Amino acid sequence: MGRAIWKYPLDLKGVQTVEMPEGAEILSVQTQTHSGRVCLWALVSTQVPLSNRRIHIHGTGHPTVMQRGAFVGTVQTPDGFVWHVFDMGEEQRG
């Protein structure tokens, strides 16, 4: 089974869905230097079906109704804001 590390650009908004292979292992989240874009990197199996992964991005000091997820990391953007990224898990397909 093939494995690779894939990059996923993120939007700076509360909750978003990222399509990635089932069972992907999130490794890191950082601001990419050349673009200033917040990206997430995951170790994936390249031969399994895709699933929807819910990611929550929360700014420091912003109110939230977020339920606790797995903390992925904190990033600072070039404009001086600090963002905290949480993995809310795969959405159940039905």
mmCIF file as gemmi writes it, N, C-alpha and C atoms, coordinates in Angstrom:
data_model
loop_
_atom_site.group_PDB
_atom_site.id
_atom_site.type_symbol
_atom_site.label_atom_id
_atom_site.label_alt_id
_atom_site.label_comp_id
_atom_site.label_asym_id
_atom_site.label_entity_id
_atom_site.label_seq_id
_atom_site.pdbx_PDB_ins_code
_atom_site.Cartn_x
_atom_site.Cartn_y
_atom_site.Cartn_z
_atom_site.occupancy
_atom_site.B_iso_or_equiv
_atom_site.pdbx_formal_charge
_atom_site.auth_seq_id
_atom_site.auth_asym_id
_atom_site.pdbx_PDB_model_num
ATOM 1 N N . MET Axp A 1 ? 0.845 -1.177 0 1 0 ? 1 A 1
ATOM 2 C CA . MET Axp A 1 ? 0 0 0 1 0 ? 1 A 1
ATOM 3 C C . MET Axp A 1 ? 0.885 1.233 0 1 0 ? 1 A 1
ATOM 4 N N . GLY Axp A 2 ? 0.654 2.186 -0.923 1 0 ? 2 A 1
ATOM 5 C CA . GLY Axp A 2 ? 1.455 3.393 -1.012 1 0 ? 2 A 1
ATOM 6 C C . GLY Axp A 2 ? 1.127 4.397 0.077 1 0 ? 2 A 1
ATOM 7 N N . ARG Axp A 3 ? 2.156 5.037 0.567 1 0 ? 3 A 1
ATOM 8 C CA . ARG Axp A 3 ? 1.973 6.096 1.571 1 0 ? 3 A 1
ATOM 9 C C . ARG Axp A 3 ? 2.732 7.325 1.112 1 0 ? 3 A 1
ATOM 10 N N . ALA Axp A 4 ? 2.215 8.479 1.47 1 0 ? 4 A 1
ATOM 11 C CA . ALA Axp A 4 ? 2.838 9.741 1.092 1 0 ? 4 A 1
ATOM 12 C C . ALA Axp A 4 ? 2.432 10.813 2.1 1 0 ? 4 A 1
ATOM 13 N N . ILE Axp A 5 ? 3.166 11.902 2.094 1 0 ? 5 A 1
ATOM 14 C CA . ILE Axp A 5 ? 2.779 13.07 2.888 1 0 ? 5 A 1
ATOM 15 C C . ILE Axp A 5 ? 2.169 14.076 1.921 1 0 ? 5 A 1
ATOM 16 N N . TRP Axp A 6 ? 0.922 14.467 2.204 1 0 ? 6 A 1
ATOM 17 C CA . TRP Axp A 6 ? 0.213 15.424 1.358 1 0 ? 6 A 1
ATOM 18 C C . TRP Axp A 6 ? -0.034 16.705 2.135 1 0 ? 6 A 1
ATOM 19 N N . LYS Axp A 7 ? -0.075 17.808 1.393 1 0 ? 7 A 1
ATOM 20 C CA . LYS Axp A 7 ? -0.311 19.14 1.963 1 0 ? 7 A 1
ATOM 21 C C . LYS Axp A 7 ? -1.746 19.566 1.66 1 0 ? 7 A 1
ATOM 22 N N . TYR Axp A 8 ? -2.374 20.203 2.655 1 0 ? 8 A 1
ATOM 23 C CA . TYR Axp A 8 ? -3.74 20.702 2.523 1 0 ? 8 A 1
ATOM 24 C C . TYR Axp A 8 ? -3.791 22.164 2.962 1 0 ? 8 A 1
ATOM 25 N N . PRO Axp A 9 ? -3.947 23.112 2.036 1 0 ? 9 A 1
ATOM 26 C CA . PRO Axp A 9 ? -4.12 24.517 2.424 1 0 ? 9 A 1
ATOM 27 C C . PRO Axp A 9 ? -5.434 24.675 3.195 1 0 ? 9 A 1
ATOM 28 N N . LEU Axp A 10 ? -5.424 25.498 4.228 1 0 ? 10 A 1
ATOM 29 C CA . LEU Axp A 10 ? -6.601 25.724 5.056 1 0 ? 10 A 1
ATOM 30 C C . LEU Axp A 10 ? -7.082 27.16 4.913 1 0 ? 10 A 1
ATOM 31 N N . ASP Axp A 11 ? -8.385 27.335 5.09 1 0 ? 11 A 1
ATOM 32 C CA . ASP Axp A 11 ? -8.963 28.674 5.162 1 0 ? 11 A 1
ATOM 33 C C . ASP Axp A 11 ? -8.99 29.096 6.619 1 0 ? 11 A 1
ATOM 34 N N . LEU Axp A 12 ? -8.844 30.392 6.864 1 0 ? 12 A 1
ATOM 35 C CA . LEU Axp A 12 ? -8.886 30.892 8.241 1 0 ? 12 A 1
ATOM 36 C C . LEU Axp A 12 ? -10.333 31.17 8.616 1 0 ? 12 A 1
ATOM 37 N N . LYS Axp A 13 ? -11.064 30.102 8.879 1 0 ? 13 A 1
ATOM 38 C CA . LYS Axp A 13 ? -12.46 30.19 9.301 1 0 ? 13 A 1
ATOM 39 C C . LYS Axp A 13 ? -12.703 29.116 10.34 1 0 ? 13 A 1
ATOM 40 N N . GLY Axp A 14 ? -13.77 29.229 11.078 1 0 ? 14 A 1
ATOM 41 C CA . GLY Axp A 14 ? -14.054 28.313 12.18 1 0 ? 14 A 1
ATOM 42 C C . GLY Axp A 14 ? -13.944 26.849 11.839 1 0 ? 14 A 1
ATOM 43 N N . VAL Axp A 15 ? -14.942 26.311 11.15 1 0 ? 15 A 1
ATOM 44 C CA . VAL Axp A 15 ? -14.964 24.888 10.843 1 0 ? 15 A 1
ATOM 45 C C . VAL Axp A 15 ? -14.93 24.705 9.335 1 0 ? 15 A 1
ATOM 46 N N . GLN Axp A 16 ? -14.132 23.762 8.884 1 0 ? 16 A 1
ATOM 47 C CA . GLN Axp A 16 ? -14.071 23.444 7.46 1 0 ? 16 A 1
ATOM 48 C C . GLN Axp A 16 ? -13.895 21.949 7.296 1 0 ? 16 A 1
ATOM 49 N N . THR Axp A 17 ? -14.251 21.484 6.129 1 0 ? 17 A 1
ATOM 50 C CA . THR Axp A 17 ? -14.108 20.074 5.806 1 0 ? 17 A 1
ATOM 51 C C . THR Axp A 17 ? -12.976 19.923 4.806 1 0 ? 17 A 1
ATOM 52 N N . VAL Axp A 18 ? -12.054 19.017 5.1 1 0 ? 18 A 1
ATOM 53 C CA . VAL Axp A 18 ? -10.925 18.737 4.224 1 0 ? 18 A 1
ATOM 54 C C . VAL Axp A 18 ? -11.058 17.292 3.758 1 0 ? 18 A 1
ATOM 55 N N . GLU Axp A 19 ? -11.028 17.087 2.454 1 0 ? 19 A 1
ATOM 56 C CA . GLU Axp A 19 ? -11.122 15.737 1.912 1 0 ? 19 A 1
ATOM 57 C C . GLU Axp A 19 ? -9.724 15.132 1.858 1 0 ? 19 A 1
ATOM 58 N N . MET Axp A 20 ? -9.559 14.013 2.565 1 0 ? 20 A 1
ATOM 59 C CA . MET Axp A 20 ? -8.273 13.312 2.589 1 0 ? 20 A 1
ATOM 60 C C . MET Axp A 20 ? -8.536 11.814 2.724 1 0 ? 20 A 1
ATOM 61 N N . PRO Axp A 21 ? -7.558 10.977 2.406 1 0 ? 21 A 1
ATOM 62 C CA . PRO Axp A 21 ? -7.763 9.538 2.521 1 0 ? 21 A 1
ATOM 63 C C . PRO Axp A 21 ? -8.153 9.115 3.944 1 0 ? 21 A 1
ATOM 64 N N . GLU Axp A 22 ? -9.029 8.12 4.027 1 0 ? 22 A 1
ATOM 65 C CA . GLU Axp A 22 ? -9.458 7.602 5.329 1 0 ? 22 A 1
ATOM 66 C C . GLU Axp A 22 ? -8.255 7.24 6.183 1 0 ? 22 A 1
ATOM 67 N N . GLY Axp A 23 ? -8.344 7.557 7.466 1 0 ? 23 A 1
ATOM 68 C CA . GLY Axp A 23 ? -7.299 7.189 8.412 1 0 ? 23 A 1
ATOM 69 C C . GLY Axp A 23 ? -6.026 8.004 8.315 1 0 ? 23 A 1
ATOM 70 N N . ALA Axp A 24 ? -6.061 9.132 7.597 1 0 ? 24 A 1
ATOM 71 C CA . ALA Axp A 24 ? -4.866 9.973 7.464 1 0 ? 24 A 1
ATOM 72 C C . ALA Axp A 24 ? -4.375 10.404 8.846 1 0 ? 24 A 1
ATOM 73 N N . GLU Axp A 25 ? -3.061 10.463 8.998 1 0 ? 25 A 1
ATOM 74 C CA . GLU Axp A 25 ? -2.443 10.892 10.257 1 0 ? 25 A 1
ATOM 75 C C . GLU Axp A 25 ? -1.953 12.326 10.084 1 0 ? 25 A 1
ATOM 76 N N . ILE Axp A 26 ? -2.579 13.248 10.783 1 0 ? 26 A 1
ATOM 77 C CA . ILE Axp A 26 ? -2.174 14.654 10.688 1 0 ? 26 A 1
ATOM 78 C C . ILE Axp A 26 ? -0.842 14.82 11.409 1 0 ? 26 A 1
ATOM 79 N N . LEU Axp A 27 ? 0.126 15.4 10.695 1 0 ? 27 A 1
ATOM 80 C CA . LEU Axp A 27 ? 1.483 15.53 11.224 1 0 ? 27 A 1
ATOM 81 C C . LEU Axp A 27 ? 1.785 16.917 11.768 1 0 ? 27 A 1
ATOM 82 N N . SER Axp A 28 ? 1.347 17.954 11.028 1 0 ? 28 A 1
ATOM 83 C CA . SER Axp A 28 ? 1.777 19.307 11.377 1 0 ? 28 A 1
ATOM 84 C C . SER Axp A 28 ? 0.865 20.329 10.732 1 0 ? 28 A 1
ATOM 85 N N . VAL Axp A 29 ? 0.858 21.515 11.288 1 0 ? 29 A 1
ATOM 86 C CA . VAL Axp A 29 ? 0.21 22.667 10.667 1 0 ? 29 A 1
ATOM 87 C C . VAL Axp A 29 ? 1.166 23.838 10.832 1 0 ? 29 A 1
ATOM 88 N N . GLN Axp A 30 ? 1.394 24.566 9.725 1 0 ? 30 A 1
ATOM 89 C CA . GLN Axp A 30 ? 2.329 25.691 9.742 1 0 ? 30 A 1
ATOM 90 C C . GLN Axp A 30 ? 1.901 26.73 8.719 1 0 ? 30 A 1
ATOM 91 N N . THR Axp A 31 ? 2.481 27.903 8.839 1 0 ? 31 A 1
ATOM 92 C CA . THR Axp A 31 ? 2.317 28.909 7.806 1 0 ? 31 A 1
ATOM 93 C C . THR Axp A 31 ? 3.402 28.672 6.77 1 0 ? 31 A 1
ATOM 94 N N . GLN Axp A 32 ? 3.007 28.521 5.512 1 0 ? 32 A 1
ATOM 95 C CA . GLN Axp A 32 ? 3.99 28.292 4.456 1 0 ? 32 A 1
ATOM 96 C C . GLN Axp A 32 ? 4.673 29.619 4.134 1 0 ? 32 A 1
ATOM 97 N N . THR Axp A 33 ? 5.984 29.626 4.187 1 0 ? 33 A 1
ATOM 98 C CA . THR Axp A 33 ? 6.767 30.854 4.108 1 0 ? 33 A 1
ATOM 99 C C . THR Axp A 33 ? 6.512 31.661 2.843 1 0 ? 33 A 1
ATOM 100 N N . HIS Axp A 34 ? 6.531 31.033 1.69 1 0 ? 34 A 1
ATOM 101 C CA . HIS Axp A 34 ? 6.446 31.794 0.436 1 0 ? 34 A 1
ATOM 102 C C . HIS Axp A 34 ? 5.074 32.415 0.193 1 0 ? 34 A 1
ATOM 103 N N . SER Axp A 35 ? 4.021 31.854 0.781 1 0 ? 35 A 1
ATOM 104 C CA . SER Axp A 35 ? 2.678 32.371 0.504 1 0 ? 35 A 1
ATOM 105 C C . SER Axp A 35 ? 2.002 32.97 1.733 1 0 ? 35 A 1
ATOM 106 N N . GLY Axp A 36 ? 2.488 32.654 2.918 1 0 ? 36 A 1
ATOM 107 C CA . GLY Axp A 36 ? 1.827 33.095 4.138 1 0 ? 36 A 1
ATOM 108 C C . GLY Axp A 36 ? 0.557 32.312 4.424 1 0 ? 36 A 1
ATOM 109 N N . ARG Axp A 37 ? 0.288 31.281 3.662 1 0 ? 37 A 1
ATOM 110 C CA . ARG Axp A 37 ? -0.928 30.47 3.774 1 0 ? 37 A 1
ATOM 111 C C . ARG Axp A 37 ? -0.749 29.418 4.86 1 0 ? 37 A 1
ATOM 112 N N . VAL Axp A 38 ? -1.787 29.2 5.653 1 0 ? 38 A 1
ATOM 113 C CA . VAL Axp A 38 ? -1.766 28.147 6.665 1 0 ? 38 A 1
ATOM 114 C C . VAL Axp A 38 ? -2.048 26.815 5.969 1 0 ? 38 A 1
ATOM 115 N N . CYS Axp A 39 ? -1.164 25.841 6.187 1 0 ? 39 A 1
ATOM 116 C CA . CYS Axp A 39 ? -1.294 24.523 5.56 1 0 ? 39 A 1
ATOM 117 C C . CYS Axp A 39 ? -1.168 23.433 6.614 1 0 ? 39 A 1
ATOM 118 N N . LEU Axp A 40 ? -1.815 22.32 6.323 1 0 ? 40 A 1
ATOM 119 C CA . LEU Axp A 40 ? -1.766 21.137 7.168 1 0 ? 40 A 1
ATOM 120 C C . LEU Axp A 40 ? -1.095 20.032 6.357 1 0 ? 40 A 1
ATOM 121 N N . TRP Axp A 41 ? -0.224 19.249 7.005 1 0 ? 41 A 1
ATOM 122 C CA . TRP Axp A 41 ? 0.428 18.123 6.35 1 0 ? 41 A 1
ATOM 123 C C . TRP Axp A 41 ? -0.027 16.839 7.029 1 0 ? 41 A 1
ATOM 124 N N . ALA Axp A 42 ? -0.313 15.819 6.211 1 0 ? 42 A 1
ATOM 125 C CA . ALA Axp A 42 ? -0.79 14.545 6.749 1 0 ? 42 A 1
ATOM 126 C C . ALA Axp A 42 ? -0.108 13.391 6.035 1 0 ? 42 A 1
ATOM 127 N N . LEU Axp A 43 ? 0.161 12.337 6.794 1 0 ? 43 A 1
ATOM 128 C CA . LEU Axp A 43 ? 0.661 11.084 6.243 1 0 ? 43 A 1
ATOM 129 C C . LEU Axp A 43 ? -0.559 10.271 5.83 1 0 ? 43 A 1
ATOM 130 N N . VAL Axp A 44 ? -0.639 9.938 4.544 1 0 ? 44 A 1
ATOM 131 C CA . VAL Axp A 44 ? -1.837 9.282 4.019 1 0 ? 44 A 1
ATOM 132 C C . VAL Axp A 44 ? -1.482 7.973 3.325 1 0 ? 44 A 1
ATOM 133 N N . SER Axp A 45 ? -2.455 7.082 3.296 1 0 ? 45 A 1
ATOM 134 C CA . SER Axp A 45 ? -2.381 5.898 2.444 1 0 ? 45 A 1
ATOM 135 C C . SER Axp A 45 ? -3.014 6.303 1.123 1 0 ? 45 A 1
ATOM 136 N N . THR Axp A 46 ? -2.278 6.129 0.038 1 0 ? 46 A 1
ATOM 137 C CA . THR Axp A 46 ? -2.731 6.656 -1.249 1 0 ? 46 A 1
ATOM 138 C C . THR Axp A 46 ? -3.724 5.748 -1.956 1 0 ? 46 A 1
ATOM 139 N N . GLN Axp A 47 ? -3.996 4.582 -1.41 1 0 ? 47 A 1
ATOM 140 C CA . GLN Axp A 47 ? -4.867 3.625 -2.1 1 0 ? 47 A 1
ATOM 141 C C . GLN Axp A 47 ? -6.127 3.302 -1.31 1 0 ? 47 A 1
ATOM 142 N N . VAL Axp A 48 ? -6.568 4.22 -0.465 1 0 ? 48 A 1
ATOM 143 C CA . VAL Axp A 48 ? -7.809 4.017 0.287 1 0 ? 48 A 1
ATOM 144 C C . VAL Axp A 48 ? -8.809 5.106 -0.124 1 0 ? 48 A 1
ATOM 145 N N . PRO Axp A 49 ? -10.092 4.892 0.129 1 0 ? 49 A 1
ATOM 146 C CA . PRO Axp A 49 ? -11.098 5.885 -0.237 1 0 ? 49 A 1
ATOM 147 C C . PRO Axp A 49 ? -10.9 7.201 0.518 1 0 ? 49 A 1
ATOM 148 N N . LEU Axp A 50 ? -11.395 8.277 -0.072 1 0 ? 50 A 1
ATOM 149 C CA . LEU Axp A 50 ? -11.343 9.587 0.576 1 0 ? 50 A 1
ATOM 150 C C . LEU Axp A 50 ? -12.46 9.706 1.599 1 0 ? 50 A 1
ATOM 151 N N . SER Axp A 51 ? -12.2 10.515 2.613 1 0 ? 51 A 1
ATOM 152 C CA . SER Axp A 51 ? -13.229 10.825 3.611 1 0 ? 51 A 1
ATOM 153 C C . SER Axp A 51 ? -13.164 12.316 3.899 1 0 ? 51 A 1
ATOM 154 N N . ASN Axp A 52 ? -14.178 12.817 4.563 1 0 ? 52 A 1
ATOM 155 C CA . ASN Axp A 52 ? -14.216 14.231 4.951 1 0 ? 52 A 1
ATOM 156 C C . ASN Axp A 52 ? -13.727 14.357 6.384 1 0 ? 52 A 1
ATOM 157 N N . ARG Axp A 53 ? -12.726 15.195 6.585 1 0 ? 53 A 1
ATOM 158 C CA . ARG Axp A 53 ? -12.143 15.426 7.917 1 0 ? 53 A 1
ATOM 159 C C . ARG Axp A 53 ? -12.54 16.829 8.341 1 0 ? 53 A 1
ATOM 160 N N . ARG Axp A 54 ? -13.089 16.96 9.528 1 0 ? 54 A 1
ATOM 161 C CA . ARG Axp A 54 ? -13.489 18.28 10.031 1 0 ? 54 A 1
ATOM 162 C C . ARG Axp A 54 ? -12.324 18.909 10.783 1 0 ? 54 A 1
ATOM 163 N N . ILE Axp A 55 ? -11.981 20.111 10.365 1 0 ? 55 A 1
ATOM 164 C CA . ILE Axp A 55 ? -10.894 20.87 10.985 1 0 ? 55 A 1
ATOM 165 C C . ILE Axp A 55 ? -11.483 22.163 11.543 1 0 ? 55 A 1
ATOM 166 N N . HIS Axp A 56 ? -11.109 22.49 12.769 1 0 ? 56 A 1
ATOM 167 C CA . HIS Axp A 56 ? -11.58 23.728 13.402 1 0 ? 56 A 1
ATOM 168 C C . HIS Axp A 56 ? -10.379 24.636 13.624 1 0 ? 56 A 1
ATOM 169 N N . ILE Axp A 57 ? -10.487 25.877 13.15 1 0 ? 57 A 1
ATOM 170 C CA . ILE Axp A 57 ? -9.434 26.875 13.382 1 0 ? 57 A 1
ATOM 171 C C . ILE Axp A 57 ? -10.018 27.963 14.27 1 0 ? 57 A 1
ATOM 172 N N . HIS Axp A 58 ? -9.315 28.258 15.341 1 0 ? 58 A 1
ATOM 173 C CA . HIS Axp A 58 ? -9.806 29.179 16.358 1 0 ? 58 A 1
ATOM 174 C C . HIS Axp A 58 ? -8.741 30.226 16.647 1 0 ? 58 A 1
ATOM 175 N N . GLY Axp A 59 ? -9.105 31.485 16.524 1 0 ? 59 A 1
ATOM 176 C CA . GLY Axp A 59 ? -8.17 32.578 16.81 1 0 ? 59 A 1
ATOM 177 C C . GLY Axp A 59 ? -8.06 32.843 18.298 1 0 ? 59 A 1
ATOM 178 N N . THR Axp A 60 ? -6.882 33.253 18.734 1 0 ? 60 A 1
ATOM 179 C CA . THR Axp A 60 ? -6.676 33.594 20.135 1 0 ? 60 A 1
ATOM 180 C C . THR Axp A 60 ? -7.644 34.704 20.538 1 0 ? 60 A 1
ATOM 181 N N . GLY Axp A 61 ? -8.351 34.49 21.641 1 0 ? 61 A 1
ATOM 182 C CA . GLY Axp A 61 ? -9.26 35.495 22.173 1 0 ? 61 A 1
ATOM 183 C C . GLY Axp A 61 ? -10.632 35.541 21.522 1 0 ? 61 A 1
ATOM 184 N N . HIS Axp A 62 ? -10.848 34.762 20.478 1 0 ? 62 A 1
ATOM 185 C CA . HIS Axp A 62 ? -12.15 34.748 19.809 1 0 ? 62 A 1
ATOM 186 C C . HIS Axp A 62 ? -13.104 33.837 20.57 1 0 ? 62 A 1
ATOM 187 N N . PRO Axp A 63 ? -14.376 34.243 20.726 1 0 ? 63 A 1
ATOM 188 C CA . PRO Axp A 63 ? -15.34 33.342 21.368 1 0 ? 63 A 1
ATOM 189 C C . PRO Axp A 63 ? -15.566 32.101 20.5 1 0 ? 63 A 1
ATOM 190 N N . THR Axp A 64 ? -15.888 30.988 21.13 1 0 ? 64 A 1
ATOM 191 C CA . THR Axp A 64 ? -16.112 29.759 20.381 1 0 ? 64 A 1
ATOM 192 C C . THR Axp A 64 ? -17.133 28.881 21.092 1 0 ? 64 A 1
ATOM 193 N N . VAL Axp A 65 ? -17.815 28.053 20.311 1 0 ? 65 A 1
ATOM 194 C CA . VAL Axp A 65 ? -18.714 27.039 20.865 1 0 ? 65 A 1
ATOM 195 C C . VAL Axp A 65 ? -18.181 25.658 20.495 1 0 ? 65 A 1
ATOM 196 N N . MET Axp A 66 ? -16.9 25.619 20.149 1 0 ? 66 A 1
ATOM 197 C CA . MET Axp A 66 ? -16.259 24.397 19.687 1 0 ? 66 A 1
ATOM 198 C C . MET Axp A 66 ? -16.278 23.322 20.764 1 0 ? 66 A 1
ATOM 199 N N . GLN Axp A 67 ? -16.595 22.103 20.338 1 0 ? 67 A 1
ATOM 200 C CA . GLN Axp A 67 ? -16.405 20.953 21.207 1 0 ? 67 A 1
ATOM 201 C C . GLN Axp A 67 ? -14.94 20.551 21.093 1 0 ? 67 A 1
ATOM 202 N N . ARG Axp A 68 ? -14.397 20.016 22.126 1 0 ? 68 A 1
ATOM 203 C CA . ARG Axp A 68 ? -12.968 19.676 22.155 1 0 ? 68 A 1
ATOM 204 C C . ARG Axp A 68 ? -12.603 18.667 21.069 1 0 ? 68 A 1
ATOM 205 N N . GLY Axp A 69 ? -11.577 18.995 20.316 1 0 ? 69 A 1
ATOM 206 C CA . GLY Axp A 69 ? -11.017 18.098 19.316 1 0 ? 69 A 1
ATOM 207 C C . GLY Axp A 69 ? -9.57 17.815 19.667 1 0 ? 69 A 1
ATOM 208 N N . ALA Axp A 70 ? -8.884 17.093 18.808 1 0 ? 70 A 1
ATOM 209 C CA . ALA Axp A 70 ? -7.467 16.806 19.024 1 0 ? 70 A 1
ATOM 210 C C . ALA Axp A 70 ? -6.654 18.01 18.551 1 0 ? 70 A 1
ATOM 211 N N . PHE Axp A 71 ? -5.854 18.572 19.426 1 0 ? 71 A 1
ATOM 212 C CA . PHE Axp A 71 ? -5.033 19.732 19.087 1 0 ? 71 A 1
ATOM 213 C C . PHE Axp A 71 ? -3.973 19.333 18.071 1 0 ? 71 A 1
ATOM 214 N N . VAL Axp A 72 ? -3.89 20.097 16.976 1 0 ? 72 A 1
ATOM 215 C CA . VAL Axp A 72 ? -2.907 19.835 15.92 1 0 ? 72 A 1
ATOM 216 C C . VAL Axp A 72 ? -1.713 20.766 16.067 1 0 ? 72 A 1
ATOM 217 N N . GLY Axp A 73 ? -1.963 22.045 16.289 1 0 ? 73 A 1
ATOM 218 C CA . GLY Axp A 73 ? -0.867 22.989 16.428 1 0 ? 73 A 1
ATOM 219 C C . GLY Axp A 73 ? -1.347 24.426 16.408 1 0 ? 73 A 1
ATOM 220 N N . THR Axp A 74 ? -0.422 25.336 16.654 1 0 ? 74 A 1
ATOM 221 C CA . THR Axp A 74 ? -0.671 26.775 16.644 1 0 ? 74 A 1
ATOM 222 C C . THR Axp A 74 ? 0.204 27.4 15.577 1 0 ? 74 A 1
ATOM 223 N N . VAL Axp A 75 ? -0.37 28.327 14.815 1 0 ? 75 A 1
ATOM 224 C CA . VAL Axp A 75 ? 0.39 29.026 13.781 1 0 ? 75 A 1
ATOM 225 C C . VAL Axp A 75 ? 0.189 30.526 13.916 1 0 ? 75 A 1
ATOM 226 N N . GLN Axp A 76 ? 1.208 31.277 13.518 1 0 ? 76 A 1
ATOM 227 C CA . GLN Axp A 76 ? 1.121 32.723 13.463 1 0 ? 76 A 1
ATOM 228 C C . GLN Axp A 76 ? 1.2 33.141 12.001 1 0 ? 76 A 1
ATOM 229 N N . THR Axp A 77 ? 0.289 34.01 11.6 1 0 ? 77 A 1
ATOM 230 C CA . THR Axp A 77 ? 0.279 34.478 10.216 1 0 ? 77 A 1
ATOM 231 C C . THR Axp A 77 ? 1.048 35.798 10.117 1 0 ? 77 A 1
ATOM 232 N N . PRO Axp A 78 ? 1.51 36.159 8.909 1 0 ? 78 A 1
ATOM 233 C CA . PRO Axp A 78 ? 2.309 37.366 8.741 1 0 ? 78 A 1
ATOM 234 C C . PRO Axp A 78 ? 1.617 38.643 9.221 1 0 ? 78 A 1
ATOM 235 N N . ASP Axp A 79 ? 0.28 38.639 9.291 1 0 ? 79 A 1
ATOM 236 C CA . ASP Axp A 79 ? -0.452 39.823 9.75 1 0 ? 79 A 1
ATOM 237 C C . ASP Axp A 79 ? -0.491 39.931 11.271 1 0 ? 79 A 1
ATOM 238 N N . GLY Axp A 80 ? 0.168 38.991 11.983 1 0 ? 80 A 1
ATOM 239 C CA . GLY Axp A 80 ? 0.276 39.06 13.431 1 0 ? 80 A 1
ATOM 240 C C . GLY Axp A 80 ? -0.781 38.28 14.199 1 0 ? 80 A 1
ATOM 241 N N . PHE Axp A 81 ? -1.699 37.627 13.515 1 0 ? 81 A 1
ATOM 242 C CA . PHE Axp A 81 ? -2.722 36.845 14.201 1 0 ? 81 A 1
ATOM 243 C C . PHE Axp A 81 ? -2.2 35.461 14.564 1 0 ? 81 A 1
ATOM 244 N N . VAL Axp A 82 ? -2.766 34.885 15.628 1 0 ? 82 A 1
ATOM 245 C CA . VAL Axp A 82 ? -2.379 33.556 16.096 1 0 ? 82 A 1
ATOM 246 C C . VAL Axp A 82 ? -3.609 32.657 16.02 1 0 ? 82 A 1
ATOM 247 N N . TRP Axp A 83 ? -3.434 31.502 15.37 1 0 ? 83 A 1
ATOM 248 C CA . TRP Axp A 83 ? -4.525 30.565 15.113 1 0 ? 83 A 1
ATOM 249 C C . TRP Axp A 83 ? -4.202 29.198 15.701 1 0 ? 83 A 1
ATOM 250 N N . HIS Axp A 84 ? -5.218 28.55 16.25 1 0 ? 84 A 1
ATOM 251 C CA . HIS Axp A 84 ? -5.068 27.243 16.882 1 0 ? 84 A 1
ATOM 252 C C . HIS Axp A 84 ? -5.921 26.252 16.1 1 0 ? 84 A 1
ATOM 253 N N . VAL Axp A 85 ? -5.323 25.131 15.704 1 0 ? 85 A 1
ATOM 254 C CA . VAL Axp A 85 ? -5.972 24.182 14.798 1 0 ? 85 A 1
ATOM 255 C C . VAL Axp A 85 ? -6.279 22.886 15.546 1 0 ? 85 A 1
ATOM 256 N N . PHE Axp A 86 ? -7.531 22.412 15.385 1 0 ? 86 A 1
ATOM 257 C CA . PHE Axp A 86 ? -8.007 21.2 16.038 1 0 ? 86 A 1
ATOM 258 C C . PHE Axp A 86 ? -8.575 20.252 14.994 1 0 ? 86 A 1
ATOM 259 N N . ASP Axp A 87 ? -8.32 18.96 15.175 1 0 ? 87 A 1
ATOM 260 C CA . ASP Axp A 87 ? -8.871 17.917 14.333 1 0 ? 87 A 1
ATOM 261 C C . ASP Axp A 87 ? -10.121 17.38 15.02 1 0 ? 87 A 1
ATOM 262 N N . MET Axp A 88 ? -11.27 17.543 14.364 1 0 ? 88 A 1
ATOM 263 C CA . MET Axp A 88 ? -12.542 17.102 14.927 1 0 ? 88 A 1
ATOM 264 C C . MET Axp A 88 ? -12.907 15.693 14.448 1 0 ? 88 A 1
ATOM 265 N N . GLY Axp A 89 ? -12.03 15.073 13.642 1 0 ? 89 A 1
ATOM 266 C CA . GLY Axp A 89 ? -12.238 13.697 13.216 1 0 ? 89 A 1
ATOM 267 C C . GLY Axp A 89 ? -12.941 13.57 11.874 1 0 ? 89 A 1
ATOM 268 N N . GLU Axp A 90 ? -13.026 12.336 11.42 1 0 ? 90 A 1
ATOM 269 C CA . GLU Axp A 90 ? -13.667 12.038 10.144 1 0 ? 90 A 1
ATOM 270 C C . GLU Axp A 90 ? -15.182 12.077 10.315 1 0 ? 90 A 1
ATOM 271 N N . GLU Axp A 91 ? -15.865 12.609 9.304 1 0 ? 91 A 1
ATOM 272 C CA . GLU Axp A 91 ? -17.324 12.605 9.306 1 0 ? 91 A 1
ATOM 273 C C . GLU Axp A 91 ? -17.802 11.21 8.94 1 0 ? 91 A 1
ATOM 274 N N . GLN Axp A 92 ? -18.848 10.769 9.571 1 0 ? 92 A 1
ATOM 275 C CA . GLN Axp A 92 ? -19.421 9.46 9.269 1 0 ? 92 A 1
ATOM 276 C C . GLN Axp A 92 ? -20.177 9.538 7.955 1 0 ? 92 A 1
ATOM 277 N N . ARG Axp A 93 ? -19.911 8.594 7.074 1 0 ? 93 A 1
ATOM 278 C CA . ARG Axp A 93 ? -20.648 8.534 5.805 1 0 ? 93 A 1
ATOM 279 C C . ARG Axp A 93 ? -21.812 7.58 5.97 1 0 ? 93 A 1
ATOM 280 N N . GLY Axp A 94 ? -22.914 7.958 5.387 1 0 ? 94 A 1
ATOM 281 C CA . GLY Axp A 94 ? -24.066 7.106 5.588 1 0 ? 94 A 1
ATOM 282 C C . GLY Axp A 94 ? -24.762 6.887 4.361 1 0 ? 94 A 1
